[in-house]
Amino acid sequence: MTFEGKAVLVTGGSRGIGRATAAAFLAAGARVAVNGRSEASVAQAIEALGNGERLAAAPGDVATAAGCEAAVGAALEALGGLDVLVNSAGVFERRPIAESDEAFWDATMDINVKGTYFCSRAALPALQDSGGCIVNLASIAGLEGYGGVTAYCASKGAIVNLTRAMALELAPAVRVNCVCPGVVDTDMARLGFSEDGAPRTDLDDQAEFHPMKRVATAAEVAAAILYLASPDAGFVTGAALPVNGGVTAGGH
Ligand SMILES: NC(=O)c1ccc[n+]([C@@H]2O[C@H](COP(=O)([O-])OP(=O)(O)OC[C@H]3O[C@@H](n4cnc5c(N)ncnc54)[C@H](O)[C@@H]3O)[C@@H](O)[C@H]2O)c1
């Protein structure tokens, strides 16, 4: 699979799935703009990705429309256009409804949903010019409910249906799809499933509820994202692709 000469922006590219996705696009020949909340986190990620002229910084807080515009604007300036937008920036926290205040709800929805929406809006003219595509990060929590993470489930369910609605509005010029990972071994999972605030040293209990009896690597999710962004998926739009070791296949 080659993305030679293609311009890609990955939000939340400074860590985890986003960084693995940036690395995979880079290895496939693309020019990649990396977003993260701060300039420092983006600079660190670019260094970890090996520096070089095919990498650009696109910092910006995607919780606000202005931050999304700043991130997409920096990517467009550096890359001169855009073929692929990957909306990977996100937050996950387990919190019972009774302990969830408005600030927690707003932060979850602003980063996960509003960020996806306004980064897509900002990138739209460039993607329409290039006949490009958008890949969003949903989750198993966008396909089924999980107690204790209701705000996150609401945000990821919103991303699944936002993906479908955007796909319809933007067809045939721009394809829009999302991936629905199970638990992926990143900081998000190691911190999000921690019982004491310290990063988990293993995710063995999380592995257990996946029929494949393990969690995913970030690279496995990145591979699915590259497929959806590639010409091989040229007739795929509005899809929510499970990348979750069988969790949403039923039978439990
Ligand atoms: N790790 C999992 O188990 C898992 C499972 C399903 C879905 N997902 C989804 O995949 C995506 C990536 O998750 P991850 O595991 O790589 O998480 P992570 O915590 O390792 O990385 C999240 C990234 O988002 C960025 N980010 C957070 N808030 C931001 C903001 N306001 N502005 C800009 N960037 C911001 C962070 O800087 C970081 O680069 C998220 O949308 C997440 O919900 C993760």
The ligand as an SDF file (V2000), in Angstrom:
LIG
                    3D

 44 48  0  0  0  0  0  0  0  0999 V2000
   -6.5780    2.8400   23.5540 N   0  0  0  0  0  0  0  0  0  0  0  0
   -7.7560    2.2270   23.4460 C   0  0  0  0  0  0  0  0  0  0  0  0
   -8.0090    1.1890   24.0890 O   0  0  0  0  0  0  0  0  0  0  0  0
   -8.7970    2.7650   22.4900 C   0  0  0  0  0  0  0  0  0  0  0  0
   -9.8810    1.9400   22.1610 C   0  0  0  0  0  0  0  0  0  0  0  0
  -10.8590    2.4040   21.2900 C   0  0  0  0  0  0  0  0  0  0  0  0
  -10.7710    3.6810   20.7770 C   0  0  0  0  0  0  0  0  0  0  0  0
   -9.7200    4.4810   21.1120 N   0  0  0  0  0  0  0  0  0  0  0  0
   -9.6990    5.8330   20.5590 C   0  0  0  0  0  0  0  0  0  0  0  0
   -8.5430    6.0050   19.7810 O   0  0  0  0  0  0  0  0  0  0  0  0
   -8.1120    7.3680   19.8420 C   0  0  0  0  0  0  0  0  0  0  0  0
   -6.6530    7.4130   20.2500 C   0  0  0  0  0  0  0  0  0  0  0  0
   -6.5210    6.8010   21.5230 O   0  0  0  0  0  0  0  0  0  0  0  0
   -5.1050    6.3980   22.1420 P   0  0  0  0  0  0  0  0  0  0  0  0
   -5.2730    5.1040   22.7980 O   0  0  0  0  0  0  0  0  0  0  0  0
   -4.0590    6.6010   21.1290 O   0  0  0  0  0  0  0  0  0  0  0  0
   -4.9990    7.5160   23.2890 O   0  0  0  0  0  0  0  0  0  0  0  0
   -3.7160    8.2570   23.9050 P   0  0  0  0  0  0  0  0  0  0  0  0
   -4.1780    8.8320   25.1900 O   0  0  0  0  0  0  0  0  0  0  0  0
   -2.5520    7.3560   23.8910 O   0  0  0  0  0  0  0  0  0  0  0  0
   -3.4820    9.4240   22.8500 O   0  0  0  0  0  0  0  0  0  0  0  0
   -4.4800   10.3910   22.6980 C   0  0  0  0  0  0  0  0  0  0  0  0
   -3.9440   11.4940   21.8220 C   0  0  0  0  0  0  0  0  0  0  0  0
   -4.9500   12.5140   21.7460 O   0  0  0  0  0  0  0  0  0  0  0  0
   -4.3280   13.7580   22.0210 C   0  0  0  0  0  0  0  0  0  0  0  0
   -5.2960   14.6980   22.5880 N   0  0  0  0  0  0  0  0  0  0  0  0
   -6.0620   14.5470   23.6980 C   0  0  0  0  0  0  0  0  0  0  0  0
   -6.7810   15.6740   23.9010 N   0  0  0  0  0  0  0  0  0  0  0  0
   -6.4510   16.5310   22.8980 C   0  0  0  0  0  0  0  0  0  0  0  0
   -6.8510   17.8470   22.5750 C   0  0  0  0  0  0  0  0  0  0  0  0
   -7.7400   18.5000   23.3190 N   0  0  0  0  0  0  0  0  0  0  0  0
   -6.3070   18.4120   21.4770 N   0  0  0  0  0  0  0  0  0  0  0  0
   -5.4050   17.7660   20.7100 C   0  0  0  0  0  0  0  0  0  0  0  0
   -4.9880   16.5100   20.9760 N   0  0  0  0  0  0  0  0  0  0  0  0
   -5.5060   15.9160   22.0700 C   0  0  0  0  0  0  0  0  0  0  0  0
   -3.2010   13.4430   22.9840 C   0  0  0  0  0  0  0  0  0  0  0  0
   -2.2500   14.4740   22.9700 O   0  0  0  0  0  0  0  0  0  0  0  0
   -2.6900   12.1470   22.3750 C   0  0  0  0  0  0  0  0  0  0  0  0
   -1.8250   12.4150   21.2960 O   0  0  0  0  0  0  0  0  0  0  0  0
   -9.0540    8.0630   20.8140 C   0  0  0  0  0  0  0  0  0  0  0  0
  -10.0580    8.7250   20.1020 O   0  0  0  0  0  0  0  0  0  0  0  0
   -9.6440    6.9090   21.6060 C   0  0  0  0  0  0  0  0  0  0  0  0
  -10.8950    7.2220   22.1530 O   0  0  0  0  0  0  0  0  0  0  0  0
   -8.7300    4.0460   21.9460 C   0  0  0  0  0  0  0  0  0  0  0  0
  1  2  1  0
  2  3  2  0
  2  4  1  0
  4  5  1  0
  4 44  2  0
  5  6  2  0
  6  7  1  0
  7  8  2  0
  8  9  1  0
  8 44  1  0
  9 10  1  0
  9 42  1  0
 10 11  1  0
 11 12  1  0
 11 40  1  0
 12 13  1  0
 13 14  1  0
 14 15  2  0
 14 16  1  0
 14 17  1  0
 17 18  1  0
 18 19  2  0
 18 20  1  0
 18 21  1  0
 21 22  1  0
 22 23  1  0
 23 24  1  0
 23 38  1  0
 24 25  1  0
 25 26  1  0
 25 36  1  0
 26 27  1  0
 26 35  1  0
 27 28  2  0
 28 29  1  0
 29 30  1  0
 29 35  2  0
 30 31  1  0
 30 32  2  0
 32 33  1  0
 33 34  2  0
 34 35  1  0
 36 37  1  0
 36 38  1  0
 38 39  1  0
 40 41  1  0
 40 42  1  0
 42 43  1  0
M  CHG  2   8   1  16  -1
M  END
$$$$
